[in-house]
Amino acid sequence: MRHWLIKSEPEVWSWDSQVAAGAKGTPWDGVRNHAAKLNLMAMKKGDQAFFYHSNEGKAVVGVAEVVREAYPDPATPGEPWVLVDFKAVKPFPKPVTLVAIKAEPKLAEMALVKLSRLSVQPVTEAEWTLVCEMGGYKG
């Protein structure tokens, strides 16, 4: 299993929206960056992702799971964009802010720090473990 981070502006799609989508999950749409698209295409069913509130809040607030692997985005026929379906797994007991992540030297190379604008990012096993510890998350 690989780990990821997916970003969403809470005023557009929040953690609460993801939870409300239920166990069937919902498509992660709107990705129009080729690097982010390649990350979506690399995801496998069962992979987990940090759900990150961007712009407002700027924090990891929960964990989502891939329930359907990449498929063509019907909103963009004939174009290379894809969707991946996610379901909410569990919220973080304590959100892990971007400030806290940047303050942790062991996370200095994390994509969230280095590639701050990328909306879908890989997360290493060590980064996953440390951020989960910081948020009091037991998977």
ABEGO torsion letter per residue (X at the ends): XBBBBBBBBAAABBAAAAAAAEAAEBBBBGBABAAAAAAAAABBBGBBBBBBBBGBGGBBABBBBBABBBBBBAABBGBABBBBBBBBABBBABBBBAAAAAABAAAAABAAAABAABABBBBBAAAAAAAAAAAGBBX
